[in-house]
């Protein structure tokens, strides 16, 4: 199963998220902080309704 495409709220938040992702990769940011940054930078994913799936 593929992970959903990440959509960012703005170009500035896209850049912030990219920097935070790199910082997380080298261990400068912990997982909990990265989750908070995800909540701020990424648009929420809506669950599809059953009718939309079929």
N, C-alpha and C positions, 0 to 999 in steps of 0.2 A: 504494500500500500504506500502510495506516495504521500509526502507531507504536502499540505496545502500551500499554495503560493502566498508569500508574505506580501501584504500591501501596507504601505506606510501612510501615515496621516499627512505628511508633507515632505518636501525635499530636504528641509533642514533636519527633520526627525529621521529621515533615511540615513543621512550622514552621521547623526548622533548614534543611531543603532549600529551602523557599520563599525564605528570606533569602539563602541561598547562590546560588540561581538569579538573584535580583535583583542580587546583587553581581557575579556573572559577566557579567550583561547590561551592566553599566556599566564592566566591565573591572577591577574590584577583585580578582577571583579568576581565575586562568588556567585553561585547559582541563584540565590534568593534575590540579589541585586539585579541580576540579568532578567529575572522574571518580572521585576517591577519596571525595568526599562522596556521590556516587551509590551507591557500593559499600556505604557505611555505612548510608545512609538508606533505600534501596529494597530491596524483597524480590527475591531472584534469580528470573529467569524460567526456567522449565524448558522444554526443547524437547519438543514433542509427539511421542509415539511414532507410527509410521506407522499403526497400527490406529486411533488416536484421530482421525486426520484424516479417514478415510473413513467 
